[in-house]
């Protein structure tokens, strides 16, 4: 099956990547490949201990790898602001890989009181990206990678209840957060193009891969190791992320995912987005709502 894999990642010497949640799962696998290709990779995640452990594992295989850590908790917008300040102080950032996320967790809330999946998966991604856009544009243009999911196909856009005060379904809220990711990167692309920005916004999804993300997925979590053997490993699930982040032919607005049956596994290539995920009205509403909820405005009019 033709498509993009880690073997297709070109040399990345001289480039700097920020990978959120880069200490485990898909983020770790993407960070390892990027570092092996000569990139400087900054792992932005909650636990310094786990990040340093991940860095040590990568360096063990690639002694010349250039890696660093920045503390980032996407469940706290104050932490997001601190991380953005620390990252903005770097000499440059070429690519922001928004990989961090949570999946089907029991009802819980972010530091600002928002339902955890919407708060971490979307609002945290929206906030960090918005704050880093000037840095990404500073050297003539960078890339923003946003990770969605095939689960976005079941999203229903119920963000009028961002704190889950009226109802809560861990599955539906996850679907909705992944729909939000898709709407965000498409609207970000539209606004960047309208403003003449050199930054590109590209989406991706990993298909179905065996990672720690499914640890809250009820009884089905025990099936994830088997699913991983039948479908994608975390290493394979990172291929769409790597294509979105490094493929020289990728363009702003592209969306990548596995090319196998129902986009569940295999090498990466162009992927499917639902009509709702491409709905301009839903995207604009979500954008404005996100600005209100985060108190962070990317200042992209997108007229």
C-alpha positions in Angstrom: 0.0 0.0 0.0 1.6 3.3 -1.1 1.7 6.1 1.4 3.8 8.1 3.8 5.8 6.4 6.5 8.7 7.3 8.8 11.0 6.3 6.0 9.7 9.2 4.0 10.6 11.9 6.5 13.3 14.1 5.0 16.3 15.5 6.8 15.2 18.0 9.5 18.6 19.4 10.5 18.3 23.0 11.6 14.5 22.8 12.4 12.9 23.0 15.8 9.7 21.1 16.6 7.4 21.4 19.6 5.6 18.1 20.3 2.9 18.3 23.0 2.5 15.1 25.0 5.7 14.0 23.5 6.7 11.7 26.3 4.4 8.8 25.4 2.4 7.2 22.6 2.1 8.8 19.2 3.9 12.0 20.4 6.9 10.0 21.6 7.1 8.0 18.4 6.9 11.2 16.3 9.5 12.9 18.5 11.9 10.0 18.1 11.7 10.0 14.4 12.1 13.8 14.2 15.1 13.7 16.4 16.7 10.9 14.4 16.3 13.1 11.3 18.4 15.9 12.9 15.6 18.1 14.3 15.7 19.8 17.7 12.6 18.5 19.5 11.0 20.1 22.5 8.7 17.8 24.5 5.9 19.9 26.0 4.2 17.9 28.7 3.0 17.9 32.3 5.7 15.7 33.9 9.3 16.6 33.7 10.2 13.2 35.1 8.4 11.4 32.3 9.7 13.8 29.7 13.3 13.3 30.9 12.8 9.5 30.8 11.5 9.7 27.2 14.4 11.9 26.2 16.8 9.3 27.7 15.2 6.5 25.7 15.5 8.5 22.5 19.1 9.4 23.2 19.9 5.8 23.9 19.0 5.0 20.3 20.2 8.3 18.8 23.1 9.7 20.8 23.3 12.9 18.8 19.6 13.7 19.3 18.8 17.3 20.4 15.9 17.3 22.8 14.5 19.5 25.6 11.5 19.8 27.9 9.0 22.6 28.5 6.3 22.1 31.2 2.8 22.2 29.7 -0.5 21.2 31.3 -3.3 21.7 28.8 -5.9 21.3 31.5 -4.8 24.7 32.9 -4.8 27.8 30.7 -2.3 29.5 33.0 0.1 26.7 32.4 -0.5 27.0 28.6 0.4 30.7 28.8 3.6 30.0 30.8 4.6 27.3 28.3 3.9 29.7 25.4 6.1 32.4 27.0 8.9 29.9 27.5 8.7 28.6 23.9 8.5 32.1 22.5 11.8 32.9 24.1 13.5 30.2 22.0 15.5 31.2 19.0 12.8 29.8 16.7 10.0 27.3 16.3 9.4 25.7 12.9 6.6 23.3 13.7 4.1 23.0 16.5 2.7 19.5 16.8 -0.5 19.5 18.8 -0.6 15.9 19.9 -1.5 16.0 23.6 -5.0 14.8 24.5 -7.3 12.8 26.8 -9.8 10.2 25.8 -13.1 9.2 27.3 -12.2 10.1 30.8 -14.7 10.1 33.7 -16.4 13.5 34.3 -13.8 15.9 35.4 -12.9 19.5 34.8 -9.9 21.7 33.9 -8.5 24.3 36.2 -10.8 26.9 34.6 -13.9 24.6 35.1 -14.4 23.3 31.6 -15.2 19.7 30.8 -11.8 17.9 30.6 -11.9 16.5 27.1 -13.1 19.7 25.5 -10.8 21.7 27.7 -7.6 19.7 27.0 -8.2 18.5 23.5 -9.6 21.7 22.0 -9.3 24.7 24.3 -5.7 23.9 25.3 -4.7 23.3 21.7 -6.5 26.5 20.6 -4.8 28.6 23.3 -1.3 27.3 22.7 -1.5 27.6 19.0 -2.9 31.1 19.2 -0.2 32.3 21.5 2.6 30.8 19.4 1.4 32.0 16.0 3.6 35.1 16.0 6.7 32.9 16.8 5.8 30.5 14.1 5.5 33.3 11.6 8.6 35.1 12.7 11.1 33.3 10.4 9.0 33.3 7.3 6.4 30.6 8.2 6.0 27.5 10.1 3.5 24.7 10.5 0.7 24.0 13.0 -0.3 20.3 13.2 -3.6 19.5 14.8 -4.5 15.9 15.7 -8.1 15.0 15.2 -9.6 11.4 15.0 -11.9 9.2 12.9 -14.1 9.7 16.0 -14.8 13.2 14.7 -17.4 11.6 12.4 -19.7 11.0 15.4 -19.2 14.6 16.7 -22.4 16.6 17.3 -21.0 20.0 18.3 -22.6 20.5 21.8 -20.1 23.1 23.0 -23.0 25.3 24.3 -22.4 23.3 27.6 -18.6 23.5 27.9 -18.7 22.6 31.6 -20.9 19.6 31.2 -23.4 21.0 33.6 -26.4 19.7 31.7 -25.3 16.2 30.8 -22.2 14.1 30.3 -21.3 11.2 28.0 -17.6 10.4 28.0 -17.8 8.9 24.5 -19.8 11.8 23.0 -17.7 14.4 24.6 -14.6 12.8 23.1 -16.2 12.7 19.7 -17.2 16.3 20.0 -13.6 17.3 21.1 -12.2 15.6 18.0 -14.7 17.4 15.8 -13.6 20.6 17.4 -10.0 19.8 16.5 -11.0 19.3 12.8 -13.1 22.5 12.7 -10.3 24.4 14.4 -7.5 23.5 12.0 -9.7 24.2 8.9 -10.8 27.6 10.3 -7.2 28.4 11.3 -6.1 27.6 7.7 -8.9 29.9 6.3 -8.0 32.8 8.6 -4.3 32.4 8.1 -4.7 32.5 4.3 -7.1 35.5 4.5 -4.5 37.4 6.6 -1.7 36.5 4.3 0.2 34.6 7.0 3.1 32.4 6.1 2.0 29.8 8.7 0.4 26.6 7.5 -2.3 24.7 9.4 -2.5 20.9 8.7 -4.6 18.2 10.3 -4.1 14.5 10.9 -5.5 11.5 12.6 -3.8 8.2 13.7 -6.5 5.7 12.8 -6.7 3.2 15.6 -3.5 2.7 17.4 -2.5 1.0 20.7 -1.5 3.8 23.1 -2.1 4.9 26.7 -4.9 7.2 25.4 -7.4 4.4 25.7 -6.8 3.6 29.4 -10.2 5.1 30.4 -12.1 3.3 27.7 -14.0 1.0 30.0 -13.7 -2.8 29.3 -12.5 -2.1 25.8 -9.2 -0.8 27.1 -8.2 -4.4 27.7 -8.6 -5.0 24.0 -6.3 -2.2 22.9 -3.1 -4.3 22.9 -4.8 -6.8 20.6 -6.2 -4.0 18.5 -2.7 -2.6 18.2 -1.4 -5.9 16.9 -4.2 -6.2 14.3 -4.2 -2.5 13.3 -1.7 0.3 14.1 1.1 0.3 16.6 1.9 3.7 18.1 4.9 3.8 15.8 2.6 3.4 12.8 0.0 5.7 14.2 2.5 8.5 14.2 2.9 8.4 10.4 0.1 10.8 9.7 1.6 13.2 12.3 5.0 13.0 10.6 3.5 13.6 7.2 1.6 16.6 8.4 4.7 17.9 10.1 7.4 17.2 7.5 6.1 16.3 4.0 7.4 19.0 1.7 4.4 18.6 -0.6 1.9 19.1 2.2 -0.2 22.3 2.0 -2.1 24.3 4.5 -5.6 22.8 4.9 -4.5 19.3 4.1 -5.7 16.4 6.3 -3.8 13.1 6.6 -4.6 9.7 8.0 -4.0 6.0 7.4 -4.9 4.7 4.0 -6.1 1.3 5.1 -9.6 0.0 5.5 -11.8 2.8 6.9 -8.7 4.8 7.6 -7.9 2.6 10.6 -4.4 1.5 9.7 -1.6 1.7 7.2 0.7 4.3 5.7 -0.5 7.9 5.7 -2.3 9.8 2.9 -5.2 12.2 2.3 -8.0 11.5 4.8 -11.8 12.1 5.0 -13.5 14.9 6.9 -17.3 15.0 7.4 -19.5 17.7 6.1 -20.0 19.1 9.6 -16.2 19.2 10.1 -16.0 21.4 7.0 -19.0 23.6 7.9 -17.9 27.3 7.8 -20.7 28.4 10.2 -19.8 25.8 12.8 -16.1 26.6 12.5 -16.7 30.4 12.9 -19.0 29.8 15.9 -16.5 27.5 17.6 -13.7 30.0 16.9 -15.6 32.9 18.6 -16.6 30.7 21.5 -13.0 29.6 22.0 -11.8 33.2 22.2 -14.5 33.9 24.8 -13.7 30.8 26.9 -9.8 31.1 26.8 -9.6 34.9 26.8 -7.0 34.5 24.0 -7.5 36.0 20.6 -5.2 35.0 17.8 -6.2 38.3 16.1 -6.9 36.6 12.7 -9.9 38.4 11.3 -10.2 36.0 8.4 -12.6 38.3 6.5 
